[in-house]
Amino acid sequence: MRLTIYSHDSYGLGNIRRMLEICKHLLKTIPKSSILLISGSPLLHNFRLPEGLDYIKLPCIRRDRKGQLSAKFLTTDVEETIQLRAELIKTTMIGFKPDLLLVDKKPYGLKGELKSALDYLQQFSPQTKVVLLLRDILDRPEKTISEWIKNQFYGGIKKYYDRVLVVGMREIFDLTKEYKFPNCIAQKVKFCGYIRRESGNKTPAILRQELGIEADEKLVLVTTGGGDDGYNLVHNYLLGLTQLDCDLKIKSLIISGPEMPLHQQQEISQKSANNPQIQVIEFTDDLNSYIEAADVVVSMGGYNTTCEILSLKKKSVIVPRFRPVQEQWIRTERMAHMNLFKSIHPDRLRPENLIQAVMEQLNDTRCDRLSNIEDIVDLDALPKIAYQIYELLNSDSQTVRKERLKNRVKLFTEKKIPIDRSTYPELVSSF
C-alpha cells in the first residue's frame, strides 16, 4: 500500500509534527505499507523517522508575521519557488503512483501548488483516493469563509476530494457550520477527535534526575513550539520569576525553539546564565518526556502542544498566538472555558499575571481535576483516521468483501477494539 502525504509547512513545527504522528500510526496499522511525505519543513531531518517512511524535501517557503510569503533560503521570488515545488509534487505523483494522497489543511496546497498534481491524478490515476486533513480550527469564520470563496476551495473539495477528516470535535468547533460548508462537502466530513500523544522516551524520574530536579522541587516547562514568535512569552516569564521569593523551590526549563531569531535566543541565555534555577535548550525531538516530567507547562496554543498537554493531563498556562490567524486563540478560549487549563490573551500578557497564573497552577492540589479528560475530550483521532482510510481504500472492492469489512467495522465500533495489527488482525489483513 503506497500512501503520499503532503504537508506544506511554511511556518513553525506544528504541521510536520502532526503529520509525522499520523505517519507513524498508519505504518503500525497497515502492513507492507510505504509512506512518502512531501514537505517543505526545514527541520524534518531533526526528527526520528520510522521504517517505511521517506520524504521529498521541497524548497522552503517563509511566512512572516503579517502572513506574507517568500522563499526562505533561495534567492528566487516566491512565484518561481512555488512553481518549482509544484513540479516536484506532480513528478512525485507520477513516479510513486500512490494508492492514497493525504493533504494537510490546504485543498490546493500552498498558493495552489498542488492543483496540477490533483489534475493529473484525476485524469490519469482516478483510482487514487484523495483525502483532506483539516485541523479543528483554521481561523475566525468570517476570514476563513472569505478566503475559501476567493480561492475556490469549496469547489476544489467537491471536485477532487473523496473525504475530509477533521482532527477535532464537533462539540468544540463545528467547522461545517462555522465555515458554512455546502451540504455536498459537509457529507464528506468526518470528525475524528484530537490526536492523543503518548509518553516520551524517558520516564519523568529519569528526566528530572538528568535536569537536577530534587524531590521537593517543582519544575515549570516553558515551550514556544518553533519559537519564531515565542520571545515575548519567555521574556515575560523570566521577568515574572524575578517577582518570586528566592527561597521558593521552583526550577524552570525553557525550550526556546529552533526558529527563534538568534539574537533573541542569545538574550534569553544571557538573562538566565546567572540563575541556577533556570535551564535553556533550543530544541528537543522528545518534547513529551519534558511535558510529562513537568509540574506545570507554560506554552503557546498550538494544536500539537495542546494535544500533548491534554493527553498527559498536565496543569498548564497557555498564551496563544492571536496573529496573523486566530486559530490558537479560539481553541484556547473554548477549552479554557471547559476548565482544561488557564489562558491569557497575548495582548494582556504581563509578567505579573503570567507568574500569578503559574503559581495558581502549581498550588492547585485537586488531584482529580484533570483525571477525567477522556470523558470531556476525544483523543482517539489516530485510530479513527486509520479506520477512515481503511474504509475508503476498500470502497471499490467486491460486494462480498465490502460486507465482510462492514461486519468488522461494526465489531470495531461496538466493542471499541483498537485498529492494530496485533489486536485486530482480521481488519488489517483486508489489505
NUTOR-144930 format. One line per field, with one value per residue (C-alpha): x, y, z. Coordinates in nm, 2 decimals. Layout:
REM residues N
c1: c(X, ...)
c2: c(Y, ...)
c3: c(Z, ...)
REM end
This chain:
REM residues 431
c1: c(0.00, 0.15, 0.05, 0.16, 0.12, 0.16, 0.24, 0.33, 0.50, 0.55, 0.55, 0.66, 0.67, 0.30, 0.21, 0.51, 0.49, 0.12, 0.17, 0.46, 0.24, -0.02, 0.25, 0.38, 0.03, -0.05, 0.27, 0.19, -0.16, -0.12, 0.11, 0.35, 0.29, 0.51, 0.46, 0.63, 0.60, 0.62, 0.72, 0.89, 0.98, 1.35, 1.35, 1.22, 1.57, 1.58, 1.31, 1.34, 1.17, 1.02, 1.09, 0.86, 0.87, 1.07, 1.03, 1.07, 1.21, 1.06, 1.23, 1.14, 0.88, 0.88, 0.56, 0.62, 0.41, 0.18, 0.12, 0.33, 0.52, 0.87, 1.15, 1.32, 1.67, 1.67, 1.72, 1.43, 1.10, 0.80, 0.62, 0.92, 0.97, 0.61, 0.63, 0.94, 0.76, 0.45, 0.66, 0.83, 0.50, 0.35, 0.66, 0.63, 0.27, 0.37, 0.67, 0.54, 0.18, 0.02, -0.30, -0.40, -0.29, -0.35, -0.34, -0.28, -0.50, -0.49, -0.72, -0.50, -0.18, 0.03, -0.06, -0.22, 0.10, -0.10, -0.35, -0.15, -0.09, -0.46, -0.55, -0.30, -0.44, -0.80, -0.72, -0.46, -0.49, -0.86, -0.83, -0.60, -0.81, -0.76, -0.83, -0.81, -0.70, -0.82, -0.71, -1.00, -0.99, -0.84, -0.91, -1.21, -1.51, -1.55, -1.19, -1.18, -1.51, -1.38, -1.05, -1.22, -1.46, -1.17, -0.96, -1.25, -1.16, -1.53, -1.53, -1.19, -1.31, -1.62, -1.42, -1.10, -1.16, -1.32, -1.32, -1.24, -1.10, -1.11, -0.87, -1.11, -1.45, -1.78, -1.88, -1.59, -1.59, -1.82, -1.63, -1.90, -2.13, -1.88, -1.73, -2.07, -1.97, -2.22, -2.41, -2.22, -1.90, -2.03, -2.13, -1.77, -1.66, -1.57, -1.47, -1.20, -1.13, -0.79, -0.46, -0.35, 0.02, 0.20, 0.46, 0.81, 1.12, 1.23, 1.04, 0.97, 1.20, 1.50, 1.45, 1.41, 1.72, 1.91, 1.78, 1.89, 1.53, 1.52, 1.22, 1.09, 1.13, 0.87, 0.96, 0.80, 0.84, 0.82, 0.79, 0.73, 0.70, 0.91, 0.99, 0.97, 0.73, 0.79, 1.03, 0.76, 0.63, 0.97, 1.06, 0.76, 0.81, 1.17, 1.06, 0.78, 1.03, 1.21, 0.90, 0.90, 1.06, 1.41, 1.35, 1.07, 1.18, 1.10, 1.32, 1.24, 1.33, 1.29, 1.28, 1.33, 1.26, 1.49, 1.32, 1.36, 1.59, 1.95, 1.97, 1.66, 1.80, 2.12, 1.93, 1.74, 2.05, 2.22, 1.93, 1.93, 2.30, 2.35, 2.04, 2.10, 1.72, 1.68, 1.80, 1.76, 1.78, 1.69, 1.51, 1.42, 1.25, 1.12, 0.91, 0.66, 0.92, 0.97, 0.60, 0.54, 0.82, 0.69, 0.46, 0.32, 0.36, 0.37, 0.32, 0.16, -0.16, -0.05, -0.26, 0.02, 0.12, -0.24, -0.29, 0.02, -0.09, -0.43, -0.30, -0.05, -0.31, -0.08, -0.17, -0.08, -0.09, -0.15, -0.08, -0.20, -0.09, -0.35, -0.19, -0.18, -0.46, -0.68, -0.69, -0.49, -0.69, -1.03, -0.92, -0.76, -1.06, -1.31, -1.10, -1.03, -1.40, -1.41, -1.16, -0.89, -0.62, -0.56, -0.53, -0.40, -0.48, -0.14, -0.24, -0.30, 0.02, 0.23, 0.50, 0.28, -0.03, 0.17, 0.36, 0.04, -0.13, 0.17, 0.17, -0.20, -0.15, 0.15, -0.06, -0.37, -0.38, -0.70, -0.57, -0.88, -0.92, -0.76, -0.82, -1.15, -1.01, -1.11, -1.47, -1.45, -1.21, -1.20, -0.83, -0.87, -0.80, -0.52, -0.72, -1.02, -0.81, -0.68, -1.03, -1.14, -0.85, -0.93, -1.29, -1.20, -0.94, -1.18, -1.48, -1.43, -1.39, -1.62, -1.96, -1.87, -1.55, -1.75, -1.99, -1.71, -1.54, -1.88, -1.91, -1.56, -1.63, -1.94, -1.74, -1.48, -1.75, -1.95, -1.66, -1.42, -1.14, -0.84, -0.73, -0.39, -0.21, -0.17, -0.52, -0.73, -0.56, -0.88, -0.92, -0.56, -0.55, -0.80, -0.52)
c2: c(0.00, 0.33, 0.65, 1.00, 1.27, 1.64, 1.89, 2.24, 2.37, 2.74, 2.83, 2.66, 2.29, 2.22, 2.07, 1.85, 1.71, 1.63, 1.46, 1.25, 1.12, 1.02, 0.85, 0.65, 0.52, 0.43, 0.24, 0.04, -0.04, -0.10, -0.40, -0.37, -0.01, 0.27, 0.64, 0.92, 1.25, 1.57, 1.86, 2.20, 2.18, 2.29, 2.08, 1.75, 1.59, 1.66, 1.40, 1.03, 0.87, 0.52, 0.24, 0.26, 0.64, 0.85, 1.21, 1.45, 1.79, 2.09, 2.43, 2.62, 2.90, 3.15, 3.32, 3.64, 3.76, 3.95, 3.63, 3.73, 3.45, 3.45, 3.20, 3.11, 3.03, 3.06, 3.39, 3.31, 3.50, 3.33, 3.26, 3.09, 2.89, 2.78, 2.67, 2.46, 2.30, 2.23, 2.05, 1.84, 1.74, 1.64, 1.44, 1.25, 1.16, 1.03, 0.83, 0.70, 0.61, 0.64, 0.45, 0.74, 1.11, 1.28, 1.66, 1.87, 2.17, 2.35, 2.19, 2.33, 2.33, 2.64, 2.91, 2.65, 2.44, 2.11, 2.17, 2.03, 1.71, 1.69, 1.73, 1.46, 1.21, 1.28, 1.23, 0.95, 0.79, 0.81, 0.50, 0.71, 0.82, 1.19, 1.29, 1.64, 1.66, 1.97, 2.10, 2.15, 2.53, 2.72, 3.09, 3.31, 3.21, 3.54, 3.54, 3.17, 3.18, 3.48, 3.31, 2.98, 3.16, 3.37, 3.06, 2.84, 2.58, 2.47, 2.37, 2.21, 1.98, 1.89, 1.81, 1.64, 1.50, 1.17, 1.26, 1.53, 1.43, 1.68, 1.63, 1.79, 1.76, 1.89, 1.98, 2.23, 2.37, 2.25, 2.38, 2.26, 2.51, 2.78, 2.79, 2.73, 2.42, 2.33, 2.01, 1.82, 1.89, 1.85, 1.50, 1.42, 1.54, 1.30, 1.43, 1.22, 1.38, 1.51, 1.33, 1.15, 1.19, 0.91, 0.93, 1.03, 0.82, 0.89, 0.85, 1.16, 1.03, 0.98, 1.32, 1.51, 1.34, 1.45, 1.81, 1.81, 1.84, 1.75, 1.56, 1.87, 2.10, 2.19, 2.20, 2.46, 2.39, 2.69, 2.59, 2.80, 2.55, 2.66, 2.97, 3.23, 3.44, 3.29, 3.55, 3.76, 3.46, 3.37, 3.73, 3.78, 3.46, 3.55, 3.89, 3.72, 3.49, 3.80, 3.88, 3.55, 3.47, 3.34, 3.06, 2.90, 2.56, 2.61, 2.53, 2.62, 2.47, 2.69, 2.54, 2.84, 2.68, 2.64, 2.92, 3.18, 3.45, 3.41, 3.75, 3.66, 3.32, 3.49, 3.74, 3.47, 3.27, 3.58, 3.66, 3.31, 3.25, 3.36, 3.18, 2.81, 2.76, 2.81, 2.59, 2.68, 2.45, 2.52, 2.21, 1.85, 1.58, 1.42, 1.71, 1.47, 1.35, 1.70, 1.78, 1.46, 1.54, 1.90, 2.01, 2.30, 2.37, 2.73, 2.74, 2.89, 2.74, 2.53, 2.23, 1.97, 2.12, 2.14, 1.78, 1.68, 1.88, 1.72, 1.36, 1.38, 1.56, 1.84, 2.16, 2.45, 2.81, 2.89, 3.22, 3.16, 3.33, 3.58, 3.70, 3.65, 3.39, 3.35, 2.97, 2.93, 3.19, 3.04, 2.69, 2.81, 3.02, 2.74, 2.48, 2.72, 2.76, 2.39, 2.43, 2.23, 2.49, 2.86, 3.10, 3.46, 3.67, 3.77, 4.14, 4.12, 3.93, 4.08, 3.93, 3.96, 3.79, 3.52, 3.43, 3.45, 3.20, 2.97, 2.98, 2.91, 2.60, 2.49, 2.53, 2.36, 2.04, 1.90, 1.56, 1.47, 1.79, 1.65, 1.28, 1.27, 1.45, 1.15, 1.20, 1.56, 1.55, 1.27, 1.19, 0.89, 1.07, 0.83, 0.50, 0.69, 0.83, 0.48, 0.34, 0.61, 0.53, 0.15, 0.21, 0.44, 0.22, -0.07, 0.12, -0.01, -0.38, -0.65, -0.67, -0.97, -0.80, -0.49, -0.68, -0.85, -0.52, -0.37, -0.65, -0.59, -0.22, -0.30, -0.51, -0.24, 0.02, -0.19, -0.33, -0.03, -0.26, -0.06, -0.09, -0.25, -0.54, -0.73, -0.68, -0.68, -0.89, -0.95, -0.59, -0.52, -0.85, -0.70, -0.51)
c3: c(0.00, -0.11, 0.07, -0.01, 0.25, 0.16, 0.43, 0.30, 0.63, 0.58, 0.95, 1.27, 1.37, 1.41, 1.07, 1.04, 1.39, 1.35, 1.02, 1.15, 1.43, 1.17, 0.95, 1.25, 1.33, 0.98, 0.94, 1.25, 1.14, 0.77, 0.69, 0.40, 0.36, 0.24, 0.30, 0.11, 0.28, 0.07, 0.29, 0.29, 0.66, 0.71, 1.03, 0.91, 0.93, 1.30, 1.37, 1.41, 1.11, 1.14, 0.90, 0.59, 0.58, 0.35, 0.23, -0.06, 0.06, -0.11, -0.12, 0.19, 0.20, 0.48, 0.62, 0.81, 1.10, 0.86, 0.66, 0.36, 0.18, 0.04, -0.03, 0.29, 0.16, -0.22, -0.39, -0.62, -0.59, -0.43, -0.75, -0.91, -0.59, -0.58, -0.95, -0.87, -0.57, -0.79, -1.05, -0.78, -0.63, -0.97, -1.06, -0.73, -0.81, -1.15, -1.02, -0.69, -0.80, -0.46, -0.37, -0.15, -0.12, 0.22, 0.20, 0.51, 0.55, 0.21, -0.06, -0.34, -0.15, -0.07, -0.33, -0.55, -0.59, -0.56, -0.83, -1.12, -0.93, -0.84, -1.21, -1.31, -1.05, -1.16, -1.53, -1.52, -1.18, -1.09, -0.86, -0.62, -0.33, -0.22, 0.14, 0.30, 0.67, 0.85, 1.19, 1.43, 1.37, 1.08, 1.17, 1.26, 1.05, 0.85, 0.74, 0.65, 0.46, 0.26, 0.19, 0.08, -0.15, -0.30, -0.36, -0.47, -0.20, -0.17, -0.54, -0.51, -0.23, -0.43, -0.74, -0.61, -0.26, -0.15, 0.21, 0.46, 0.80, 1.09, 1.39, 1.63, 1.79, 1.65, 2.01, 2.05, 1.70, 1.42, 1.12, 0.88, 1.03, 1.14, 0.78, 0.61, 0.42, 0.14, 0.21, -0.07, 0.12, 0.47, 0.38, 0.32, 0.66, 0.94, 1.29, 1.43, 1.77, 1.88, 1.84, 2.16, 2.24, 2.41, 2.69, 2.58, 2.55, 2.91, 3.23, 3.44, 3.72, 3.48, 3.31, 3.64, 3.76, 3.44, 3.50, 3.86, 4.00, 4.37, 4.51, 4.69, 4.39, 4.12, 3.75, 3.52, 3.15, 2.91, 2.55, 2.24, 1.96, 1.66, 1.85, 1.57, 1.77, 2.12, 2.26, 2.43, 2.63, 2.75, 2.82, 3.04, 3.22, 3.31, 3.44, 3.64, 3.81, 3.95, 4.14, 4.33, 4.67, 4.61, 4.86, 4.65, 4.53, 4.16, 3.87, 3.51, 3.18, 2.87, 2.52, 2.31, 1.97, 1.67, 1.47, 1.74, 1.60, 1.72, 1.89, 2.09, 2.19, 2.30, 2.51, 2.68, 2.75, 2.89, 3.12, 3.25, 3.27, 3.64, 3.77, 3.86, 3.88, 3.50, 3.22, 2.85, 2.55, 2.18, 2.07, 2.15, 1.94, 2.26, 2.40, 2.55, 2.80, 2.92, 2.94, 3.14, 3.38, 3.44, 3.72, 3.51, 3.14, 3.00, 2.63, 2.33, 2.20, 1.90, 1.81, 1.90, 2.23, 2.33, 2.25, 2.44, 2.75, 2.74, 2.67, 2.95, 3.18, 3.27, 3.45, 3.22, 3.13, 2.77, 2.59, 2.24, 1.92, 1.80, 1.48, 1.18, 1.24, 1.55, 1.54, 1.86, 2.05, 1.95, 2.06, 2.38, 2.48, 2.43, 2.61, 2.90, 2.95, 2.99, 3.28, 3.10, 3.16, 3.23, 2.94, 2.90, 2.59, 2.43, 2.43, 2.81, 2.88, 3.17, 3.39, 3.70, 3.56, 3.39, 3.71, 3.91, 3.68, 3.71, 4.09, 4.10, 3.89, 4.10, 4.42, 4.28, 4.48, 4.33, 4.22, 4.02, 3.82, 3.51, 3.56, 3.36, 3.05, 2.83, 2.93, 2.80, 2.51, 2.24, 2.20, 1.96, 1.63, 1.51, 1.51, 1.36, 1.08, 1.02, 1.01, 0.76, 0.53, 0.56, 0.47, 0.18, 0.03, 0.03, -0.10, -0.46, -0.36, -0.44, -0.27, -0.05, 0.07, 0.14, 0.35, 0.54, 0.61, 0.72, 0.98, 1.10, 1.13, 1.33, 1.57, 1.60, 1.68, 1.93, 2.12, 2.08, 1.96, 1.86, 1.50, 1.54, 1.37, 1.70, 1.84, 1.52, 1.25, 1.06, 0.96, 0.86, 0.66, 0.43, 0.26)
REM end
